[in-house]
Amino acid sequence: MKIWQASNGELRRVLEGHVFDVNCCRFFPSGLVVLSGGMDAQLKIWSAEDASCVVTFKGHKGGVLDTAIVDRGRNVVSCSRDGTARLWDCGRSACLGVIADCGSSINGVAVGAADNSINLGSPEQIPSEREVGTESKMLLLAREDKKLQCLGLQSRQPVFLFIGSDAFNCCTFLSGFVLLAGTQDGNIYQLDVRSPRVPVQVMHRSGAPVLSLLSFRDGFIASQGDGSCFIVQQDLDYVIELTGADCDPVYKVATWEKQIYTCCRDGLVRRYQLCDL
């Protein structure tokens, strides 16, 4: 992994330690620490200041495909090709539990604060005191077997299970009850957790896989396997396209204030500067 100075593209740090591909990485809220997951089935925590790996989590039996950070980051969640989602204690570098084991690869994971109207159930066992910030949180799992699964992060109890048109690749929360999930055949499902049987809407712009979804302002940003990347805003009846990737898949989108960053199979990270929309 490489850490760049965003303003000028200067390479600042190289984080070395994973074997095989690195599938996902993100900063902790502090901005000083990085969480990564790789095909070596390991999760690692790094110092962005000196590039050292401070913690390695082992326990998954397959490649780690996505991660989520709970609140300030004392706990993190990971999902894997082994079909499990796990909750980890960063301070003790220990697994606090397998939250879901669904027998099918989990491609994407999201954690969100639940609206008060949503019943998340009660835990069957008293949660570990090392669990911090899991109460009243929902965990969303985008599964390879065409299922989108939501459960209480602390309770481990099911909230809903939605069956889509194809494998789910990614998911995100837009609010305490609205979520998005993208499929391999190009559908973006918007669901309301309070009545998840029928989607609020299904967007379909092309048959290319939806690879990344990110809440943004009053809407979201999506990227697909045909190189398209676009911003949808609730109050605008048009879509803003982010061009430049041609036909190569745009794997991931990230934002910081008015900047949008995309990473693409052509090996480039692109930075877009947004004026006031």
Secondary structure, DSSP 8 states (H G I E B T S, - for coil): -EEEETTTTEEEEE----SS-EEEEEE-TTSSEEEEEETTSEEEEEETTT--EEEEEE--SS-EEEEEEETTTTEEEEEETTSEEEEEETTTTEEEEEEEE-SS-EEEEEEEE--TTS-----SS---TT--S-TTEEEEEEETTSEEEEEETTT--EEEEEE-SS-EEEEEESSSSEEEEEETTSEEEEEETTSTTS-SEEEES-SS-EEEEEEETTEEEEEETTS-EEEEETT-SSEEE----TTS-EEEEEEETTEEEEEETTS-EEEEE----
